[in-house]
Amino acid sequence: VWPAAMVLIKYLERRHTIINEKRVVDLGSGTAVTSVAAAILGASHVICTDGEPSVVQLAKDNLQHVAKELGGGGETSSSSTTTTTIHNCEVAVQKYWWGVGGLKEYADCDVVLVADCVLPKLYPIAPLVDAIDELLTKPSSMAILSYEHRYYPDYDPRDKFRALATSKGLEVTTIDPSEMDPLYRV
């Protein structure tokens, strides 16, 4: 679990009304820990995504384990998604490469979560911004990103993300540290 995922979870824990009864899409979910947190904190529906097939399977396995531990519901599968119920919240897992389309049916989501995916050595930033833009179709929808700022020799990833998001008409706001958990903050 990336440290930025823990920062995001602790932020959501303090501000759980942001996701309470909301449709959430988790981009680049990895272990699915942020999807689990969203379900436990009151989301109405969560779409957990990652682009790597082995990581998608890991997310499915982790969600099943959590559902079993919490006494939750079973699993249902179709050709492209697997759904698990956690705290009365359906959490669907789906393979998704950023910016390639395929999530249009989730474009009515309320919140997009992204933990530690602004990492240009591993993931290009432009497709991530494209995916966020594709999902944020309602005026009230928002994306919440948490990441560890790392050096990249070609450009500053934070500035590049902000410039790409602004070019799409997205507003980027930095969360004040006072709104974050005292121990888990960036």
C-alpha positions as semicolon CSV with decimal commas, in nm:
position;residue;x (nm);y (nm);z (nm)
1;V;0,000;0,000;0,000
2;W;0,151;0,331;-0,110
3;P;0,182;0,596;0,163
4;A;-0,028;0,836;-0,045
5;A;-0,317;0,588;-0,027
6;M;-0,304;0,606;0,352
7;V;-0,301;0,988;0,337
8;L;-0,607;0,979;0,109
9;I;-0,791;0,732;0,332
10;K;-0,723;0,935;0,647
11;Y;-0,842;1,249;0,468
12;L;-1,163;1,075;0,361
13;E;-1,209;0,945;0,713
14;R;-1,208;1,306;0,840
15;R;-1,426;1,431;0,552
16;H;-1,644;1,123;0,494
17;T;-1,942;1,334;0,385
18;I;-1,752;1,390;0,059
19;I;-1,820;1,027;-0,038
20;N;-2,124;0,942;0,175
21;E;-2,399;0,807;-0,056
22;K;-2,185;0,896;-0,359
23;R;-2,078;0,702;-0,670
24;V;-1,700;0,670;-0,655
25;V;-1,444;0,568;-0,918
26;D;-1,099;0,469;-0,791
27;L;-0,835;0,508;-1,066
28;G;-0,514;0,308;-1,041
29;S;-0,645;0,137;-0,730
30;G;-0,369;-0,120;-0,690
31;T;-0,451;-0,322;-0,377
32;A;-0,803;-0,168;-0,366
33;V;-0,746;-0,021;-0,021
34;T;-0,897;0,316;-0,116
35;S;-1,199;0,140;-0,270
36;V;-1,248;-0,056;0,053
37;A;-1,223;0,265;0,256
38;A;-1,477;0,440;0,032
39;A;-1,722;0,152;0,078
40;I;-1,675;0,145;0,455
41;L;-1,707;0,524;0,477
42;G;-2,048;0,523;0,309
43;A;-2,014;0,536;-0,069
44;S;-2,320;0,404;-0,248
45;H;-2,121;0,240;-0,530
46;V;-1,749;0,207;-0,605
47;I;-1,572;0,121;-0,930
48;C;-1,221;-0,002;-0,852
49;T;-0,990;0,013;-1,156
50;D;-0,636;-0,066;-1,253
51;G;-0,471;-0,123;-1,590
52;E;-0,255;-0,420;-1,501
53;P;-0,441;-0,756;-1,516
54;S;-0,244;-0,910;-1,226
55;V;-0,318;-0,605;-1,011
56;V;-0,688;-0,622;-1,104
57;Q;-0,687;-0,981;-0,979
58;L;-0,513;-0,871;-0,658
59;A;-0,784;-0,608;-0,606
60;K;-1,056;-0,871;-0,658
61;D;-0,890;-1,106;-0,411
62;N;-0,846;-0,831;-0,151
63;L;-1,208;-0,717;-0,184
64;Q;-1,330;-1,074;-0,141
65;H;-1,112;-1,113;0,168
66;V;-1,244;-0,790;0,320
67;A;-1,606;-0,884;0,245
68;K;-1,554;-1,222;0,409
69;E;-1,386;-1,067;0,716
70;L;-1,665;-0,811;0,755
71;G;-1,938;-1,068;0,698
72;G;-2,032;-0,905;0,369
73;G;-2,197;-1,033;0,058
74;G;-2,066;-1,258;-0,212
75;E;-1,923;-1,193;-0,551
76;T;-2,088;-1,165;-0,889
77;S;-1,896;-1,165;-1,217
78;S;-1,947;-1,070;-1,580
79;S;-1,697;-1,081;-1,864
80;S;-1,532;-0,750;-1,767
81;T;-1,618;-0,680;-1,402
82;T;-1,644;-0,853;-1,067
83;T;-1,866;-0,703;-0,797
84;T;-1,831;-0,753;-0,421
85;T;-2,056;-0,606;-0,151
86;I;-1,894;-0,432;0,146
87;H;-2,113;-0,249;0,399
88;N;-2,410;-0,248;0,158
89;C;-2,190;-0,087;-0,108
90;E;-2,131;-0,264;-0,437
91;V;-1,762;-0,249;-0,528
92;A;-1,700;-0,342;-0,891
93;V;-1,348;-0,420;-1,013
94;Q;-1,262;-0,348;-1,374
95;K;-0,947;-0,339;-1,586
96;Y;-0,904;0,013;-1,720
97;W;-0,619;0,193;-1,896
98;W;-0,640;0,565;-1,835
99;G;-0,776;0,778;-2,113
100;V;-0,862;0,484;-2,339
101;G;-1,236;0,510;-2,277
102;G;-1,444;0,232;-2,136
103;L;-1,570;0,409;-1,827
104;K;-1,829;0,627;-1,997
105;E;-2,103;0,433;-1,816
106;Y;-1,952;0,567;-1,492
107;A;-1,931;0,928;-1,610
108;D;-2,214;1,014;-1,372
109;C;-1,983;0,945;-1,077
110;D;-1,961;1,194;-0,795
111;V;-1,603;1,141;-0,679
112;V;-1,287;1,014;-0,847
113;L;-1,013;0,889;-0,613
114;V;-0,649;0,869;-0,721
115;A;-0,367;0,763;-0,486
116;D;-0,003;0,799;-0,590
117;C;-0,053;0,791;-0,964
118;V;0,120;1,120;-1,053
119;L;0,440;0,932;-1,120
120;P;0,576;1,000;-1,470
121;K;0,855;0,740;-1,451
122;L;0,583;0,472;-1,437
123;Y;0,264;0,633;-1,568
124;P;0,216;0,912;-1,820
125;I;0,024;1,204;-1,668
126;A;-0,180;1,307;-1,975
127;P;-0,389;0,985;-1,991
128;L;-0,462;1,017;-1,618
129;V;-0,590;1,371;-1,671
130;D;-0,793;1,248;-1,971
131;A;-0,953;0,979;-1,754
132;I;-1,038;1,226;-1,478
133;D;-1,184;1,466;-1,735
134;E;-1,391;1,184;-1,890
135;L;-1,539;1,098;-1,550
136;L;-1,608;1,447;-1,414
137;T;-1,920;1,526;-1,616
138;K;-2,142;1,673;-1,344
139;P;-2,080;2,023;-1,208
140;S;-2,075;1,883;-0,854
141;S;-1,832;1,597;-0,922
142;M;-1,472;1,612;-0,801
143;A;-1,147;1,422;-0,806
144;I;-0,933;1,385;-0,496
145;L;-0,568;1,298;-0,557
146;S;-0,297;1,217;-0,310
147;Y;0,058;1,155;-0,419
148;E;0,414;1,171;-0,302
149;H;0,596;1,443;-0,490
150;R;0,903;1,291;-0,653
151;Y;1,180;1,440;-0,864
152;Y;1,150;1,383;-1,237
153;P;1,432;1,517;-1,458
154;D;1,220;1,626;-1,756
155;Y;0,960;1,837;-1,572
156;D;0,791;1,894;-1,239
157;P;0,505;1,637;-1,225
158;R;0,293;1,866;-1,005
159;D;0,320;2,154;-1,254
160;K;0,260;1,924;-1,552
161;F;-0,053;1,776;-1,389
162;R;-0,187;2,122;-1,306
163;A;-0,121;2,252;-1,660
164;L;-0,287;1,951;-1,826
165;A;-0,588;1,967;-1,593
166;T;-0,627;2,342;-1,648
167;S;-0,612;2,291;-2,025
168;K;-0,914;2,059;-1,989
169;G;-1,104;2,324;-1,792
170;L;-1,056;2,144;-1,460
171;E;-0,997;2,349;-1,147
172;V;-0,706;2,228;-0,932
173;T;-0,707;2,317;-0,563
174;T;-0,451;2,214;-0,304
175;I;-0,603;2,090;0,020
176;D;-0,483;2,283;0,321
177;P;-0,285;2,061;0,561
178;S;-0,513;2,169;0,846
179;E;-0,792;1,969;0,677
180;M;-0,578;1,655;0,677
181;D;-0,509;1,400;0,946
182;P;-0,236;1,526;1,183
183;L;-0,016;1,220;1,120
184;Y;-0,109;1,129;0,762
185;R;-0,056;1,436;0,549
186;V;0,137;1,560;0,251
